């Protein structure tokens, strides 16, 4: 992804998504990373189907194609694709989701990580 600044907000942006980094986390992003390539890391437990979330930042929503759904007892693991990126979402087992669907997801960006693409050093 690329870290971009738009007005007073900072985003992790790539083809298929533009997710706002919350202010508290954004101020930790070094100015040197604006308009530079980085790696965005969001853990599976920090990605939810939008239909199951009541309180979320509208700029943390992204659309993805469901590739594989693995029911694993107390949860479902959904392998999802956004353009060339493959992610895993850990979902409630009652979420009605099937391979081939396009679904809106919410990323908990306050828990996301950003890494320097070259050095793999944690930026956020």
GULUMVO-601871 format. One record per atom (N, C-alpha, C, O): y, z, x; residue number from 1; atom name. Coordinates in Angstrom, 1 decimal, padded with zeros to 4 digits. Example, Ala and Ser with C-alpha at 12.3 -4.5 7.8 and 13.67 -1.06 7.14 Angstrom:
v, w, u, k, a
-005.7, 007.8, 013.2, 1, N
-004.5, 007.8, 012.3, 1, CA
-003.3, 007.8, 013.2, 1, C
-003.3, 008.5, 014.2, 1, O
-002.2, 007.1, 012.8, 2, N
-001.1, 007.1, 013.7, 2, CA
000.0, 007.9, 012.9, 2, C
001.1, 008.0, 013.4, 2, O
***
This chain:
v, w, u, k, a
-001.2, 000.0, 000.9, 1, N
000.0, 000.0, 000.0, 1, CA
001.2, 000.0, 000.9, 1, C
001.1, 000.1, 002.1, 1, O
002.4, -000.1, 000.3, 2, N
003.7, -000.1, 001.0, 2, CA
004.4, 001.1, 000.3, 2, C
004.4, 001.2, -000.9, 2, O
005.1, 001.9, 001.1, 3, N
005.9, 003.0, 000.6, 3, CA
007.3, 002.3, 000.4, 3, C
007.9, 001.8, 001.3, 3, O
007.8, 002.4, -000.8, 4, N
009.0, 001.7, -001.2, 4, CA
010.0, 002.7, -001.8, 4, C
009.5, 003.7, -002.5, 4, O
011.3, 002.5, -001.6, 5, N
012.3, 003.3, -002.3, 5, CA
013.0, 002.4, -003.3, 5, C
013.4, 001.3, -003.0, 5, O
013.1, 002.9, -004.6, 6, N
013.7, 002.2, -005.7, 6, CA
014.7, 003.2, -006.3, 6, C
014.3, 004.2, -006.9, 6, O
016.0, 003.0, -006.1, 7, N
017.0, 004.0, -006.5, 7, CA
016.7, 005.3, -005.8, 7, C
016.7, 005.3, -004.5, 7, O
016.5, 006.4, -006.5, 8, N
016.3, 007.7, -005.8, 8, CA
014.8, 008.0, -005.8, 8, C
014.4, 009.1, -005.4, 8, O
013.9, 007.1, -006.3, 9, N
012.5, 007.4, -006.3, 9, CA
011.7, 006.7, -005.2, 9, C
012.2, 005.7, -004.7, 9, O
010.6, 007.3, -004.8, 10, N
009.8, 006.7, -003.7, 10, CA
008.4, 006.4, -004.4, 10, C
007.9, 007.3, -005.1, 10, O
007.9, 005.2, -004.1, 11, N
006.6, 004.8, -004.7, 11, CA
005.6, 004.3, -003.6, 11, C
006.0, 003.9, -002.5, 11, O
004.3, 004.5, -004.0, 12, N
003.3, 003.8, -003.3, 12, CA
003.0, 002.5, -004.1, 12, C
002.6, 002.6, -005.2, 12, O
003.2, 001.4, -003.5, 13, N
003.2, 000.1, -004.2, 13, CA
002.2, -000.9, -003.5, 13, C
002.2, -001.0, -002.3, 13, O
001.5, -001.6, -004.4, 14, N
000.6, -002.7, -003.9, 14, CA
000.4, -003.6, -005.1, 14, C
000.8, -003.3, -006.2, 14, O
-000.2, -004.7, -004.8, 15, N
-000.5, -005.6, -005.9, 15, CA
-001.4, -004.9, -006.9, 15, C
-002.5, -004.4, -006.6, 15, O
-001.0, -004.8, -008.2, 16, N
-001.8, -004.1, -009.2, 16, CA
-001.3, -002.7, -009.6, 16, C
-001.7, -002.2, -010.6, 16, O
-000.5, -002.1, -008.7, 17, N
000.1, -000.8, -009.1, 17, CA
001.3, -000.5, -008.3, 17, C
001.6, -001.0, -007.3, 17, O
002.1, 000.4, -008.9, 18, N
003.3, 001.0, -008.3, 18, CA
003.4, 002.4, -008.9, 18, C
003.8, 002.7, -010.0, 18, O
003.0, 003.4, -008.1, 19, N
002.9, 004.8, -008.5, 19, CA
004.0, 005.6, -007.8, 19, C
004.1, 005.6, -006.6, 19, O
004.7, 006.4, -008.7, 20, N
005.8, 007.2, -008.2, 20, CA
005.2, 008.4, -007.5, 20, C
004.3, 009.1, -008.0, 20, O
005.8, 008.7, -006.3, 21, N
005.4, 009.9, -005.5, 21, CA
006.4, 011.0, -006.0, 21, C
007.6, 010.8, -005.9, 21, O
006.0, 012.1, -006.6, 22, N
006.9, 013.1, -007.0, 22, CA
007.9, 013.6, -006.0, 22, C
007.6, 013.6, -004.8, 22, O
009.0, 014.0, -006.4, 23, N
010.1, 014.4, -005.5, 23, CA
009.7, 015.4, -004.4, 23, C
010.0, 015.1, -003.3, 23, O
009.0, 016.4, -004.8, 24, N
008.6, 017.4, -003.8, 24, CA
007.8, 016.8, -002.7, 24, C
008.0, 017.2, -001.5, 24, O
006.9, 015.9, -003.1, 25, N
006.1, 015.3, -002.0, 25, CA
006.9, 014.1, -001.3, 25, C
006.7, 013.9, -000.1, 25, O
007.7, 013.5, -002.1, 26, N
008.5, 012.3, -001.5, 26, CA
009.4, 012.8, -000.4, 26, C
009.6, 012.1, 000.6, 26, O
010.0, 014.0, -000.6, 27, N
010.9, 014.4, 000.5, 27, CA
010.2, 014.7, 001.8, 27, C
010.8, 014.8, 002.9, 27, O
008.8, 014.8, 001.7, 28, N
008.0, 015.0, 003.0, 28, CA
007.7, 013.7, 003.7, 28, C
007.4, 013.7, 004.8, 28, O
007.9, 012.6, 002.9, 29, N
007.6, 011.3, 003.5, 29, CA
008.8, 011.0, 004.5, 29, C
009.9, 010.9, 004.2, 29, O
008.4, 010.8, 005.7, 30, N
009.4, 010.5, 006.8, 30, CA
010.1, 009.2, 006.5, 30, C
009.4, 008.2, 006.1, 30, O
011.4, 009.1, 006.7, 31, N
012.2, 007.9, 006.4, 31, CA
011.6, 006.7, 007.1, 31, C
011.7, 005.6, 006.6, 31, O
010.9, 006.9, 008.2, 32, N
010.4, 005.8, 009.0, 32, CA
009.3, 005.0, 008.2, 32, C
008.9, 003.9, 008.6, 32, O
008.8, 005.6, 007.1, 33, N
007.7, 005.0, 006.4, 33, CA
008.1, 004.1, 005.2, 33, C
007.3, 003.4, 004.6, 33, O
009.4, 004.2, 004.9, 34, N
009.9, 003.4, 003.8, 34, CA
009.8, 001.9, 004.2, 34, C
010.2, 001.5, 005.3, 34, O
009.2, 001.1, 003.3, 35, N
009.0, -000.3, 003.5, 35, CA
007.9, -000.6, 004.6, 35, C
007.9, -001.7, 005.2, 35, O
007.1, 000.3, 004.9, 36, N
006.0, 000.2, 005.8, 36, CA
004.7, 000.3, 005.1, 36, C
004.5, 000.9, 004.1, 36, O
003.6, -000.3, 005.7, 37, N
002.3, -000.2, 005.2, 37, CA
001.7, 001.2, 005.4, 37, C
002.0, 001.8, 006.5, 37, O
001.0, 001.7, 004.5, 38, N
000.3, 003.0, 004.6, 38, CA
-001.0, 002.9, 003.8, 38, C
-001.3, 001.9, 003.1, 38, O
-001.7, 004.0, 003.9, 39, N
-003.0, 004.1, 003.1, 39, CA
-002.8, 005.2, 002.1, 39, C
-002.4, 006.3, 002.5, 39, O
-003.0, 004.9, 000.8, 40, N
-002.9, 005.9, -000.2, 40, CA
-004.3, 006.5, -000.5, 40, C
-005.2, 005.7, -000.7, 40, O
-004.4, 007.8, -000.5, 41, N
-005.6, 008.5, -000.9, 41, CA
-005.5, 009.3, -002.1, 41, C
-004.7, 010.2, -002.1, 41, O
-006.3, 009.0, -003.1, 42, N
-006.4, 009.9, -004.3, 42, CA
-007.8, 010.2, -004.5, 42, C
-008.7, 009.3, -004.7, 42, O
-008.1, 011.5, -004.6, 43, N
-009.5, 011.9, -004.8, 43, CA
-010.0, 011.6, -006.2, 43, C
-009.2, 011.5, -007.1, 43, O
-011.3, 011.4, -006.4, 44, N
-011.8, 011.0, -007.7, 44, CA
-011.5, 012.0, -008.8, 44, C
-011.2, 011.6, -009.9, 44, O
-011.4, 013.3, -008.5, 45, N
-011.1, 014.3, -009.5, 45, CA
-009.6, 014.3, -009.9, 45, C
-009.2, 015.0, -010.8, 45, O
-008.8, 013.5, -009.2, 46, N
-007.4, 013.4, -009.4, 46, CA
-007.0, 012.1, -010.1, 46, C
-005.8, 011.7, -010.2, 46, O
-008.0, 011.4, -010.7, 47, N
-007.8, 010.2, -011.5, 47, CA
-008.5, 010.4, -012.8, 47, C
-009.7, 010.7, -012.9, 47, O
-007.7, 010.3, -013.9, 48, N
-008.3, 010.5, -015.2, 48, CA
-008.0, 009.3, -016.1, 48, C
-007.1, 008.5, -015.8, 48, O
-008.8, 009.1, -017.1, 49, N
-008.5, 008.1, -018.1, 49, CA
-007.3, 008.5, -018.9, 49, C
-007.2, 009.7, -019.3, 49, O
-006.3, 007.7, -019.1, 50, N
-005.1, 008.0, -019.7, 50, CA
-005.3, 008.6, -021.1, 50, C
-004.6, 009.5, -021.6, 50, O
-006.4, 008.1, -021.8, 51, N
-006.7, 008.6, -023.2, 51, CA
-007.0, 010.1, -023.2, 51, C
-007.0, 010.7, -024.3, 51, O
-007.3, 010.7, -022.1, 52, N
-007.8, 012.1, -022.1, 52, CA
-006.7, 013.0, -021.5, 52, C
-006.9, 014.2, -021.5, 52, O
-005.5, 012.5, -021.1, 53, N
-004.5, 013.3, -020.5, 53, CA
-003.3, 013.4, -021.4, 53, C
-002.8, 012.4, -022.0, 53, O
-002.8, 014.6, -021.6, 54, N
-001.7, 014.8, -022.5, 54, CA
-000.3, 014.8, -021.8, 54, C
000.6, 014.2, -022.3, 54, O
-000.3, 015.4, -020.6, 55, N
001.0, 015.6, -019.9, 55, CA
000.8, 014.8, -018.6, 55, C
000.1, 015.2, -017.7, 55, O
001.6, 013.7, -018.5, 56, N
001.5, 012.9, -017.2, 56, CA
002.8, 012.2, -017.0, 56, C
003.7, 012.0, -017.9, 56, O
003.1, 011.8, -015.8, 57, N
004.2, 011.0, -015.4, 57, CA
003.9, 009.6, -015.8, 57, C
003.0, 009.0, -015.3, 57, O
004.8, 009.0, -016.6, 58, N
004.5, 007.6, -017.0, 58, CA
004.5, 006.6, -015.8, 58, C
003.9, 005.5, -015.9, 58, O
005.0, 007.0, -014.7, 59, N
005.0, 006.2, -013.5, 59, CA
003.8, 006.5, -012.6, 59, C
003.7, 006.1, -011.4, 59, O
002.8, 007.2, -013.2, 60, N
001.6, 007.4, -012.5, 60, CA
000.4, 006.7, -013.1, 60, C
-000.8, 006.9, -012.8, 60, O
000.7, 005.8, -014.1, 61, N
-000.3, 005.1, -014.8, 61, CA
-000.6, 003.8, -014.1, 61, C
000.3, 003.1, -013.6, 61, O
-001.9, 003.4, -014.1, 62, N
-002.3, 002.1, -013.6, 62, CA
-003.4, 001.6, -014.4, 62, C
-004.2, 002.4, -015.0, 62, O
-003.6, 000.3, -014.4, 63, N
-004.7, -000.3, -015.1, 63, CA
-005.7, -000.8, -014.2, 63, C
-005.4, -001.3, -013.1, 63, O
-007.0, -000.6, -014.5, 64, N
-008.1, -001.0, -013.6, 64, CA
-009.3, -001.5, -014.4, 64, C
-009.5, -001.1, -015.6, 64, O
-010.1, -002.3, -013.8, 65, N
-011.3, -002.9, -014.4, 65, CA
-012.4, -001.9, -014.0, 65, C
-012.6, -001.5, -012.9, 65, O
-013.2, -001.6, -015.0, 66, N
-014.4, -000.7, -014.8, 66, CA
-015.5, -001.5, -014.3, 66, C
-015.9, -002.5, -014.9, 66, O
-016.0, -001.1, -013.2, 67, N
-017.1, -001.9, -012.5, 67, CA
-018.4, -001.2, -012.7, 67, C
-019.4, -001.9, -013.2, 67, O
-018.6, 000.1, -012.5, 68, N
-019.8, 000.8, -012.7, 68, CA
-019.5, 002.2, -013.3, 68, C
-018.5, 002.8, -012.9, 68, O
-020.3, 002.7, -014.2, 69, N
-020.2, 004.0, -014.7, 69, CA
-021.5, 004.7, -014.5, 69, C
-022.6, 004.3, -014.9, 69, O
-021.4, 005.9, -013.8, 70, N
-022.6, 006.7, -013.4, 70, CA
-022.5, 008.0, -014.2, 70, C
-021.7, 008.9, -013.8, 70, O
-023.3, 008.2, -015.2, 71, N
-023.3, 009.6, -015.9, 71, CA
-024.1, 010.5, -014.9, 71, C
-025.3, 010.2, -014.6, 71, O
-023.5, 011.6, -014.5, 72, N
-024.1, 012.5, -013.6, 72, CA
-024.0, 013.9, -014.2, 72, C
-023.4, 014.8, -013.6, 72, O
-024.6, 014.2, -015.3, 73, N
-024.6, 015.5, -015.9, 73, CA
-023.3, 015.9, -016.6, 73, C
-022.9, 015.4, -017.6, 73, O
-022.6, 016.8, -015.9, 74, N
-021.4, 017.3, -016.4, 74, CA
-020.2, 016.4, -016.2, 74, C
-019.0, 016.9, -016.5, 74, O
-020.4, 015.2, -015.7, 75, N
-019.2, 014.3, -015.5, 75, CA
-019.7, 012.9, -015.5, 75, C
-020.9, 012.6, -015.4, 75, O
-018.8, 012.0, -015.5, 76, N
-019.1, 010.5, -015.2, 76, CA
-018.3, 010.1, -014.0, 76, C
-017.1, 010.5, -013.9, 76, O
-018.9, 009.3, -013.2, 77, N
-018.2, 008.7, -012.1, 77, CA
-018.0, 007.2, -012.5, 77, C
-018.9, 006.5, -012.7, 77, O
-016.7, 006.8, -012.5, 78, N
-016.4, 005.4, -012.8, 78, CA
-015.9, 004.8, -011.6, 78, C
-014.9, 005.2, -011.0, 78, O
-016.5, 003.7, -011.2, 79, N
-016.1, 002.9, -010.1, 79, CA
-015.2, 001.8, -010.7, 79, C
-015.6, 001.0, -011.5, 79, O
-013.9, 001.8, -010.2, 80, N
-012.9, 001.0, -010.9, 80, CA
-012.3, 000.1, -009.8, 80, C
-012.2, 000.4, -008.6, 80, O
-011.7, -001.0, -010.3, 81, N
-011.1, -002.0, -009.3, 81, CA
-009.7, -002.3, -009.8, 81, C
-009.4, -002.5, -011.0, 81, O
-008.7, -002.2, -008.8, 82, N
-007.4, -002.6, -009.0, 82, CA
-007.1, -003.7, -008.0, 82, C
-007.0, -003.3, -006.8, 82, O
-007.0, -004.9, -008.4, 83, N
-006.9, -006.0, -007.4, 83, CA
-008.1, -005.9, -006.4, 83, C
-009.2, -006.0, -006.9, 83, O
-007.8, -005.8, -005.1, 84, N
-008.9, -005.8, -004.1, 84, CA
-009.3, -004.3, -003.8, 84, C
-010.2, -004.1, -003.0, 84, O
-008.7, -003.4, -004.5, 85, N
-009.0, -002.0, -004.2, 85, CA
-010.1, -001.4, -005.1, 85, C
-010.0, -001.7, -006.3, 85, O
-011.0, -000.7, -004.6, 86, N
-012.1, -000.1, -005.4, 86, CA
-011.8, 001.4, -005.3, 86, C
-011.7, 002.0, -004.2, 86, O
-011.8, 002.1, -006.4, 87, N
-011.6, 003.5, -006.5, 87, CA
-012.7, 004.2, -007.3, 87, C
-013.5, 003.5, -008.0, 87, O
-012.8, 005.5, -007.2, 88, N
-013.8, 006.2, -008.0, 88, CA
-013.0, 007.3, -008.8, 88, C
-012.1, 008.0, -008.2, 88, O
-013.2, 007.3, -010.1, 89, N
-012.6, 008.3, -011.0, 89, CA
-013.7, 009.3, -011.5, 89, C
-014.7, 008.8, -011.9, 89, O
-013.5, 010.6, -011.4, 90, N
-014.4, 011.6, -011.9, 90, CA
-013.9, 012.0, -013.3, 90, C
-012.8, 012.6, -013.4, 90, O
-014.7, 011.6, -014.3, 91, N
-014.2, 011.7, -015.7, 91, CA
-015.1, 012.7, -016.5, 91, C
-016.2, 013.0, -016.1, 91, O
-014.5, 013.2, -017.6, 92, N
-015.3, 014.0, -018.5, 92, CA
-016.5, 013.2, -019.1, 92, C
-016.3, 012.0, -019.3, 92, O
-017.6, 013.8, -019.3, 93, N
-018.8, 013.0, -019.7, 93, CA
-018.6, 012.4, -021.1, 93, C
-019.4, 011.5, -021.4, 93, O
-017.7, 012.8, -021.9, 94, N
-017.5, 012.3, -023.2, 94, CA
-016.5, 011.1, -023.3, 94, C
-016.3, 010.6, -024.4, 94, O
-015.9, 010.8, -022.2, 95, N
-015.0, 009.6, -022.2, 95, CA
-015.8, 008.4, -022.5, 95, C
-016.8, 008.1, -021.8, 95, O
-015.4, 007.6, -023.4, 96, N
-016.1, 006.4, -023.8, 96, CA
-015.5, 005.2, -022.9, 96, C
-014.5, 004.6, -023.2, 96, O
-016.3, 004.9, -021.9, 97, N
-015.9, 003.9, -020.9, 97, CA
-017.1, 003.1, -020.5, 97, C
-018.2, 003.7, -020.3, 97, O
-017.0, 001.8, -020.4, 98, N
-018.1, 001.0, -020.1, 98, CA
-017.7, -000.1, -019.1, 98, C
-016.6, -000.5, -019.0, 98, O
-018.7, -000.5, -018.2, 99, N
-018.4, -001.6, -017.3, 99, CA
-017.9, -002.8, -018.0, 99, C
-018.3, -003.2, -019.1, 99, O
-016.9, -003.5, -017.4, 100, N
-016.3, -004.7, -017.9, 100, CA
-015.0, -004.4, -018.7, 100, C
-014.3, -005.3, -019.0, 100, O
-014.8, -003.2, -019.0, 101, N
-013.5, -002.8, -019.7, 101, CA
-012.4, -002.7, -018.8, 101, C
-012.5, -002.5, -017.6, 101, O
-011.2, -003.0, -019.3, 102, N
-009.9, -002.7, -018.6, 102, CA
-009.3, -001.5, -019.2, 102, C
-009.1, -001.5, -020.4, 102, O
-009.1, -000.5, -018.4, 103, N
-008.7, 000.8, -018.9, 103, CA
-007.4, 001.3, -018.2, 103, C
-007.3, 001.0, -017.0, 103, O
-006.6, 002.1, -018.9, 104, N
-005.4, 002.7, -018.2, 104, CA
-005.9, 004.0, -017.6, 104, C
-006.5, 004.8, -018.3, 104, O
-005.5, 004.3, -016.4, 105, N
-005.8, 005.6, -015.7, 105, CA
-004.5, 006.2, -015.3, 105, C
-003.5, 005.6, -015.2, 105, O
-004.6, 007.5, -015.1, 106, N
-003.5, 008.3, -014.6, 106, CA
-003.9, 008.9, -013.2, 106, C
-004.9, 009.6, -013.1, 106, O
-003.1, 008.7, -012.2, 107, N
-003.3, 009.3, -010.9, 107, CA
-002.4, 010.6, -010.8, 107, C
-001.2, 010.5, -011.1, 107, O
-003.0, 011.7, -010.4, 108, N
-002.2, 012.9, -010.1, 108, CA
-001.6, 012.8, -008.8, 108, C
-002.1, 013.2, -007.8, 108, O
-000.4, 012.1, -008.8, 109, N
000.3, 011.8, -007.5, 109, CA
000.8, 013.0, -006.8, 109, C
001.0, 012.9, -005.6, 109, O
000.9, 014.1, -007.4, 110, N
001.4, 015.3, -006.7, 110, CA
000.2, 015.8, -005.8, 110, C
000.5, 016.7, -005.0, 110, O
-001.0, 015.3, -006.0, 111, N
-002.1, 015.7, -005.2, 111, CA
-002.6, 014.6, -004.3, 111, C
-003.6, 014.7, -003.6, 111, O
-001.9, 013.5, -004.3, 112, N
-002.2, 012.3, -003.5, 112, CA
-001.9, 012.5, -002.0, 112, C
-001.1, 013.4, -001.6, 112, O
-002.5, 011.7, -001.2, 113, N
-002.2, 011.7, 000.3, 113, CA
-001.8, 010.4, 000.7, 113, C
-002.3, 009.3, 000.2, 113, O
-001.0, 010.3, 001.7, 114, N
-000.5, 009.1, 002.3, 114, CA
-000.8, 009.2, 003.8, 114, C
-000.5, 010.2, 004.5, 114, O
-001.5, 008.1, 004.4, 115, N
-001.8, 008.1, 005.8, 115, CA
-001.1, 006.9, 006.5, 115, C
-001.0, 005.9, 005.9, 115, O
-000.8, 007.1, 007.7, 116, N
-000.3, 006.1, 008.6, 116, CA
-001.4, 005.0, 008.8, 116, C
-002.5, 005.4, 009.2, 116, O
-001.1, 003.8, 008.5, 117, N
-002.1, 002.7, 008.5, 117, CA
-002.6, 002.5, 010.0, 117, C
-003.8, 002.2, 010.2, 117, O
-001.8, 002.7, 010.9, 118, N
-002.1, 002.4, 012.3, 118, CA
-002.9, 003.6, 013.0, 118, C
-003.9, 003.4, 013.6, 118, O
-002.3, 004.8, 012.8, 119, N
-002.8, 006.0, 013.5, 119, CA
-003.8, 006.8, 012.7, 119, C
-004.5, 007.7, 013.2, 119, O
-003.8, 006.5, 011.4, 120, N
-004.5, 007.3, 010.4, 120, CA
-004.0, 008.8, 010.3, 120, C
-004.7, 009.6, 009.7, 120, O
-002.9, 009.0, 010.8, 121, N
-002.3, 010.4, 010.7, 121, CA
-001.8, 010.6, 009.3, 121, C
-001.3, 009.7, 008.6, 121, O
-001.9, 011.9, 008.8, 122, N
-001.4, 012.2, 007.5, 122, CA
000.1, 012.2, 007.5, 122, C
000.7, 012.9, 008.3, 122, O
000.6, 011.5, 006.5, 123, N
002.1, 011.4, 006.3, 123, CA
002.5, 012.3, 005.2, 123, C
003.5, 013.0, 005.2, 123, O
001.6, 012.4, 004.2, 124, N
001.8, 013.2, 003.0, 124, CA
000.5, 013.8, 002.5, 124, C
000.5, 014.5, 001.5, 124, O
***
